[in-house]
């Protein structure tokens, strides 16, 4: 992965790390489908505006028309369905816990690519994924354990929420490989815009049926705007660009770094404590990400045959 692509990956992780906080703020007032319909709808409008600003709306519209069905499928698999599953999960789980489960996305993506596309997994990249996942577990082990007190959610509710989040991560893995198979070479802006439009159309009926009867606070609306413009519009353009230039397995390793930024934003804006174990987990995650993305090509001495005597 080239240095500029690695910088884009880190920026994307920072934005998506904040998205779990915004979801936590907004879902309690909006509900699952309305919150996510607003998120993808605002994201679609933002991306359409960027398309006009780039001066090439005709080309994007041509792609949207020619690839309407694949773009709709990507919108459902990569936005509408997983967004709703994560929002449902965050009605029970904390934002940090949900972001950790999200970090299993590269593992699902690699498995789907191996089974479906016959992609080869090198030993070093597999090791990097394992190290990254171990770092994620280190970061939030105490948070997961402390979520099961007497006043917390029931074991069944926790299990259902965790299953929903895992299902979302699996859908991300499927969506990334479907994009590689059906939309390789398509302009990143067209993919991002088309998938957001498709996910908006899919969620509108559910949002109308479950729209909140009560008024919604300004903080919840602020969370929606942040989710729509920054965490969706800007972030998905970067993500689909990375899918095209770096491939699905490497693009999806962004999820290893998301919990790092989730903890950082919590410390800066919510004054959450940062323990030595959290710092160690961050370091492990970053090492694993460097290996899994190919930023580190080889480890000295790793994989060498012993000298013959």
JODA-V892160 format. One record per residue. RES is the residue in one letter. PSI is psi in degrees with one decimal (none if undefined). D_LAST is the distance of its C-alpha to the last C-alpha in whole Angstrom. Layout:
BEGIN
RES_PSI_D_LAST + RES_PSI_D_LAST
END
This chain:
BEGIN
X_130.4_38 + X_154.6_40 + X_-39.6_41 + X_-32.1_45 + X_-34.0_44 + X_-38.6_42 + X_-43.1_45 + X_-38.8_47 + X_-42.5_45 + X_-39.8_46 + X_-41.0_49 + X_-40.9_50 + X_-38.8_48 + X_-42.2_51 + X_-46.3_54 + X_-25.1_53 + X_-37.3_52 + X_-24.8_55 + X_-33.7_57 + X_-32.1_56 + X_-43.0_58 + X_-38.2_61 + X_-44.4_61 + X_-38.2_61 + X_-42.2_64 + X_-30.2_66 + X_-30.9_65 + X_-30.5_68 + X_-39.5_71 + X_-33.8_70 + X_168.8_68 + X_-62.5_65 + X_-45.1_67 + X_-41.4_69 + X_-45.8_66 + X_-30.1_64 + X_-40.3_67 + X_-40.3_68 + X_-52.7_64 + X_-31.3_63 + X_-46.0_67 + X_-40.8_67 + X_-40.9_63 + X_-44.3_65 + X_-40.8_68 + X_-45.2_65 + X_-36.3_63 + X_-39.8_66 + X_-40.0_67 + X_-35.3_64 + X_-44.8_64 + X_-41.6_68 + X_-31.3_67 + X_-14.3_64 + X_20.5_67 + X_47.4_65 + X_-31.3_67 + X_-41.6_68 + X_-43.6_64 + X_-42.1_63 + X_-35.4_66 + X_-42.8_65 + X_-41.8_62 + X_-38.2_64 + X_-43.4_66 + X_-31.0_63 + X_34.3_61 + X_-47.0_63 + X_-48.4_62 + X_-37.1_58 + X_-36.9_59 + X_-43.3_61 + X_-44.7_58 + X_-39.2_56 + X_-40.6_59 + X_-47.2_59 + X_-32.6_55 + X_-10.0_54 + X_-68.7_57 + X_-56.5_60 + X_-51.8_59 + X_-35.0_56 + X_-45.2_58 + X_-39.0_60 + X_-41.0_58 + X_-40.3_57 + X_-42.0_60 + X_-42.7_61 + X_-37.5_58 + X_-3.6_59 + X_-19.2_62 + X_-48.5_60 + X_158.8_57 + X_163.9_56 + X_-38.7_55 + X_-44.2_52 + X_-42.7_51 + X_-38.7_52 + X_-29.4_50 + X_-46.0_47 + X_-36.4_48 + X_-28.3_48 + X_-5.9_44 + X_-2.7_43 + X_-47.2_45 + X_-31.9_41 + X_-44.7_40 + X_-42.8_43 + X_-41.8_43 + X_-39.7_39 + X_-43.8_40 + X_-41.7_43 + X_-38.3_41 + X_-43.7_38 + X_-42.2_41 + X_-50.1_44 + X_-1.0_42 + X_34.1_39 + X_144.1_37 + X_136.4_33 + X_117.9_32 + X_160.5_29 + X_-40.4_26 + X_-42.7_27 + X_-37.8_31 + X_-41.1_31 + X_-41.8_29 + X_-41.9_32 + X_-41.5_35 + X_-42.7_34 + X_-43.4_33 + X_-42.9_37 + X_-38.2_38 + X_-38.4_37 + X_-39.3_39 + X_-42.6_42 + X_-40.7_42 + X_-40.0_42 + X_-39.3_44 + X_15.9_47 + X_-46.7_46 + X_-35.3_49 + X_-41.3_51 + X_-42.5_51 + X_-37.5_51 + X_-6.0_55 + X_-1.8_56 + X_43.8_57 + X_-178.8_60 + X_-30.1_63 + X_-0.5_65 + X_-171.6_62 + X_157.4_62 + X_157.9_62 + X_-37.5_58 + X_-44.6_60 + X_-40.6_60 + X_-42.4_57 + X_-41.9_55 + X_-41.8_57 + X_-43.2_57 + X_-39.4_53 + X_-38.8_53 + X_-43.5_55 + X_-39.7_53 + X_-38.3_50 + X_-37.7_52 + X_-42.6_52 + X_-39.6_49 + X_-42.6_48 + X_-37.8_51 + X_-43.3_49 + X_-41.3_46 + X_-44.1_48 + X_-40.7_50 + X_-42.8_48 + X_-33.2_46 + X_-40.3_50 + X_-43.5_50 + X_-38.2_47 + X_-39.4_48 + X_-18.0_52 + X_18.5_53 + X_132.9_50 + X_-11.0_51 + X_140.8_54 + X_133.8_55 + X_-38.1_54 + X_-38.9_58 + X_-39.9_59 + X_-47.3_57 + X_-46.7_57 + X_-48.5_61 + X_-40.5_61 + X_-34.9_59 + X_-40.3_61 + X_-44.6_65 + X_-43.9_63 + X_-33.1_63 + X_-46.6_66 + X_-36.9_68 + X_-31.9_66 + X_-18.7_67 + X_-48.5_70 + X_-39.7_72 + X_-35.5_70 + X_-41.6_71 + X_-41.1_75 + X_-27.3_75 + X_20.5_73 + X_136.6_74 + X_138.4_75 + X_-21.9_79 + X_165.4_79 + X_153.3_78 + X_139.1_75 + X_162.8_74 + X_-34.7_73 + X_-36.8_70 + X_-40.1_69 + X_-37.8_70 + X_-38.2_68 + X_-40.1_65 + X_-45.4_66 + X_-40.8_66 + X_-42.7_63 + X_-43.8_61 + X_-48.4_63 + X_-56.0_63 + X_-53.9_60 + X_-10.9_58 + X_-62.0_58 + X_-58.3_60 + X_-44.9_58 + X_-39.8_55 + X_-28.2_55 + X_-44.7_55 + X_-42.1_52 + X_-48.6_50 + X_-29.2_51 + X_-43.9_50 + X_-36.2_46 + X_-41.6_46 + X_-40.6_47 + X_-23.2_45 + X_-13.9_42 + X_158.4_42 + X_-41.3_43 + X_-43.8_40 + X_-38.9_39 + X_-38.4_43 + X_-12.7_43 + X_-5.5_41 + X_-29.9_44 + X_-19.6_45 + X_-32.0_42 + X_-17.6_44 + X_-45.9_47 + X_-30.4_47 + X_-47.6_46 + X_-31.1_49 + X_-43.1_51 + X_-40.6_51 + X_-48.8_51 + X_-36.0_55 + X_-40.1_56 + X_-39.6_55 + X_-43.3_57 + X_-23.7_60 + X_3.0_60 + X_39.1_59 + X_143.7_56 + X_144.8_54 + X_113.9_51 + X_163.7_48 + X_-34.2_45 + X_-36.6_44 + X_-42.3_45 + X_-39.9_43 + X_-42.0_40 + X_-40.1_41 + X_-44.1_42 + X_-41.9_38 + X_-43.1_36 + X_-44.6_38 + X_-39.0_38 + X_-45.4_34 + X_-39.7_34 + X_-41.6_37 + X_-39.7_35 + X_-45.1_32 + X_-31.1_34 + X_-9.2_36 + X_6.4_33 + X_-32.3_34 + X_113.9_31 + X_-33.1_28 + X_156.4_25 + X_126.1_24 + X_126.0_21 + X_-15.9_18 + X_127.9_19 + X_-1.4_18 + X_146.3_15 + X_144.1_12 + X_146.9_9 + X_141.4_6 + X_136.4_4 + X_none_0
END
